[in-house]
Amino acid sequence: MKIAIISDIHSNLEALHAVLRKIEKEKVEAVVNLGDIVGYNASPDECITEIRRCATISVSGNHDAAVYDLASRESFNVFANMAIRWTQSKLSEQNAEYLKNLPFFTILWDRFIACHGTLKSNDSYIVKPFQARRMFNAMRRDYKSIRICFFGHTHRQAVWVRDVRGKVQQLNPHETTLILDPEKMYLINPGSVGQPRQNDWRASFIIFEPDETKITFHLVPYDLYKAQQKILKSGLPSFLAERLAEGV
């Protein structure tokens, strides 16, 4: 079995299409979306429609929630706020309702967890060891049989691992394949499809093969210029177009 794990599309249809073409070649059996379909870029309605068509499972990101929940925007910077206000006017009623009904996290096949930020919040980050340790502790307390959690939100590919002694460390996963140790616990981030922040403009995602406990990280080029031109023509801030090329 092969499962594609994607996250943080952020209304970038060109990046999403490139990733889905790659996924199709991989002959996956399921697509799991870790949230933030919308925000920042210029094709929100089209991206939701595409995810509704292709994703087996989706969870809510903080930008998805901000479309219908004003309180979710309290931590947003000015660019994120502008993009969400613009997005609200572009969504069909059905797609807006789809975002509203997404769960904050879900259990996959009774074996894995999928969330956007953490189990407690879709706006919490896992970027430091103490944050990863807190997440591992929550998994051990509330989901004792589950050893793997897929998360997004940081826009960076990442793997955190906890060994049997409780030691937590971060691995460097870029463009590589990892065989997971069944005795260890893992927090795995596929990176961002539509707005990477790892100084690389390419769209990122992972293929997970649970029977072999193997994950493979992918970086996919897409029509960056077209995505940028859509942003500029939409009236969204030009900074949002510029940052795509920088991968920040």
Secondary structure, 3 states (H helix, E strand, C coil): CCEEEECCCCCCHHHHHHHHHHHHHHCCCEEEECCCCCCCCCCHHHHHHHHHHHCCEECCCHHHHHCCCHHHHCCCCHHHHHHHHHHHCCCCHHHHHHHHCCCCEEEECCCEEEECCCCCCCCCCCCCHHHHHHHHHHHHHHCCCCCEEECCCCCCEEEEEECCCCCEEEECCCCCEEECCCCCEEEEEECCCCCCCCCCCCEEEEEEECCCCEEEEEEECCCHHHHHHHHHHHCCCHHHHHHHHHCC
